[in-house]
Amino acid sequence: MLTIDNQSLRGFLHHVETRFPHELLRIKGQVDTHLETTSAVFELDHAGKSPVVIFENVAGHSMPIVTNIAGNRTLLASCLGVEPADIADAFRERSQKHIPCELVSKGAWDEVVIEGDDVDLTKLPIPHQFSVDAAPYITAGQVTARDPVTGIDTTGFHRLMLKGKNKLGISLHSRRRMYEFHRRAEEQGQSLPAAIVIGNHPLHYMGSMVYAYPPNVRKFEIIGGLFGEPYRLAKCGVGDLEVPAGAEIVIEGEILANEHEPEGPFGEFTGYASYRSTQNIFIAKRIRMRRDAYFHSVVAGMSRDHILISCITREGEILNALRKNIPNVKAVHVPHKTCGAFMAIVSMKKVSEGEPKMAMLSALGTELYTKYVVMVDEDVDIYDMEDVMWAIATRVRAEKDIIMVPGVKSAIIDPTSDPVTFTVTKMGIDATAPTEAGFAERLTISDEQRARARSILESANFSL
Ligand SMILES: Cc1cc2nc3c(=O)[nH]c(=O)nc-3n(C[C@H](O)[C@H](O)[C@H](O)COP(=O)(O)O)c2cc1C
């Protein structure tokens, strides 16, 4: 019997097909890579649906495109074996249990090897997602490299613009490990050996977004923690790199030192065309892939596929930072509509004045993208933006409940960040009720009253 690697994209597709068959959409009709795959997923989203989509018949290509694998909280939660409401906590706990990796002798991507002049990235079904995009973009490329100083590796998403048969523009704008590793390589006068790995399990993608972890830990060990078992890696042929053994496609090459070229515009998670980029260049030297490889593409722009992983991982990371100091923090929500990055809503059981301000300072300092934090009491539903707005409208005294911190390092692609320094003013809003005696009392309707009301309405034949 054919065994399916549970740590792979295929393992995930099998999991969805067997446990959530209505959440897997196979499209057999022909689609074009130009705009069509992206607009199809946005149409599904407009209809309130977010299944995994497999485009089986891509014009001009024999390779199918898999997309929207991360656009659904229920499916992502099921990867961790929990209900959607518990996903941030589960992610927070598991991402701290680092498990050493297992090195296997051969990757599933070792079936087809293309090298030298035969390397031709234009043969891959790379979608051109928005009309404003400068070119087709690889959006699900997990770029892996080793720190030239310590040898510890990292993996993370970086957008990759198709520039030629063996050339991709790459933006390292999140300025985390990969940006720093490349800077260190440049300091030594070297290009950075790197591999682009396409077609991984969603838990890989979630683990790759962890920011706060000790420098001697490998991200692959964090991903192992999410799987609850050693992550299986195999050596590929560049820079002694190890990459996920179950991946679909591996592109080996290097990020050039001291060379820059225009990259972008690209439809970013902010909902805007992004012209800002670190403008680096990746040169491909070898492609390895499964014989029947899937091409995985993340839907760009403000799609759930692009944003949901950021929401969940930030919720987990902020909760992690806050719980260390403030045990009465309850939950964190990073909404999709605030781009899965720029705003966090935190609920707490406030015991004394000043606590929410302490929490908001800590949350604002967790990482560079989070620029607004709203603190609410535990009676406010942090997943209901109307309830959050009610708390802001009725509990905030602006002169003392809003703090602003100007000149803080921020996201390059945040359109409000300073175009030269890339800094923003971070803001915290304390929308918790004051502890002073006699502050207004919230209106409530008890569960008994609600049950009685429902029976009155039902007896009038009005169905709720
Ligand atoms: C779908 C998606 C696309 C992303 N694209 C980029 C990108 O183009 N450039 C970038 O620097 N970070 C991007 N990020 C964020 C990084 O992947 C993230 O910050 C990661 O932790 C960086 O890994 P590193 O520490 O190895 O640099 C993206 C994140 C997601 C979820």
The ligand as an SDF file (V2000), in Angstrom:
LIG
                    3D

 31 33  0  0  0  0  0  0  0  0999 V2000
    2.5080   34.3630    2.4710 C   0  0  0  0  0  0  0  0  0  0  0  0
    3.6570   35.1370    3.0600 C   0  0  0  0  0  0  0  0  0  0  0  0
    4.5280   35.8360    2.2290 C   0  0  0  0  0  0  0  0  0  0  0  0
    5.6150   36.5230    2.7410 C   0  0  0  0  0  0  0  0  0  0  0  0
    6.4500   37.2020    1.9010 N   0  0  0  0  0  0  0  0  0  0  0  0
    7.5580   37.8070    2.3890 C   0  0  0  0  0  0  0  0  0  0  0  0
    8.4720   38.4640    1.5070 C   0  0  0  0  0  0  0  0  0  0  0  0
    8.2660   38.5760    0.3020 O   0  0  0  0  0  0  0  0  0  0  0  0
    9.5900   38.9960    2.0450 N   0  0  0  0  0  0  0  0  0  0  0  0
    9.8520   38.9480    3.3810 C   0  0  0  0  0  0  0  0  0  0  0  0
   10.8870   39.4470    3.8070 O   0  0  0  0  0  0  0  0  0  0  0  0
    8.9970   38.3480    4.2400 N   0  0  0  0  0  0  0  0  0  0  0  0
    7.8620   37.7820    3.7730 C   0  0  0  0  0  0  0  0  0  0  0  0
    6.9880   37.1570    4.6300 N   0  0  0  0  0  0  0  0  0  0  0  0
    7.2940   37.1070    6.0610 C   0  0  0  0  0  0  0  0  0  0  0  0
    8.4250   36.1360    6.3540 C   0  0  0  0  0  0  0  0  0  0  0  0
    8.2190   34.9030    5.7140 O   0  0  0  0  0  0  0  0  0  0  0  0
    8.5630   35.9010    7.8520 C   0  0  0  0  0  0  0  0  0  0  0  0
    8.8720   37.1280    8.4670 O   0  0  0  0  0  0  0  0  0  0  0  0
    9.6140   34.8590    8.1700 C   0  0  0  0  0  0  0  0  0  0  0  0
    9.6140   34.6490    9.5580 O   0  0  0  0  0  0  0  0  0  0  0  0
   10.9870   35.2990    7.7110 C   0  0  0  0  0  0  0  0  0  0  0  0
   11.8660   34.2360    7.8780 O   0  0  0  0  0  0  0  0  0  0  0  0
   13.4020   34.4690    8.2030 P   0  0  0  0  0  0  0  0  0  0  0  0
   13.4920   34.7500    9.6810 O   0  0  0  0  0  0  0  0  0  0  0  0
   14.0410   33.1920    7.8050 O   0  0  0  0  0  0  0  0  0  0  0  0
   13.8610   35.6360    7.4080 O   0  0  0  0  0  0  0  0  0  0  0  0
    5.8540   36.5140    4.1370 C   0  0  0  0  0  0  0  0  0  0  0  0
    4.9670   35.8160    4.9710 C   0  0  0  0  0  0  0  0  0  0  0  0
    3.8660   35.1490    4.4480 C   0  0  0  0  0  0  0  0  0  0  0  0
    2.9180   34.4260    5.3700 C   0  0  0  0  0  0  0  0  0  0  0  0
  1  2  1  0
  2  3  1  0
  2 30  2  0
  3  4  2  0
  4  5  1  0
  4 28  1  0
  5  6  2  0
  6  7  1  0
  6 13  1  0
  7  8  2  0
  7  9  1  0
  9 10  1  0
 10 11  2  0
 10 12  1  0
 12 13  2  0
 13 14  1  0
 14 15  1  0
 14 28  1  0
 15 16  1  0
 16 17  1  0
 16 18  1  0
 18 19  1  0
 18 20  1  0
 20 21  1  0
 20 22  1  0
 22 23  1  0
 23 24  1  0
 24 25  2  0
 24 26  1  0
 24 27  1  0
 28 29  2  0
 29 30  1  0
 30 31  1  0
M  END
$$$$
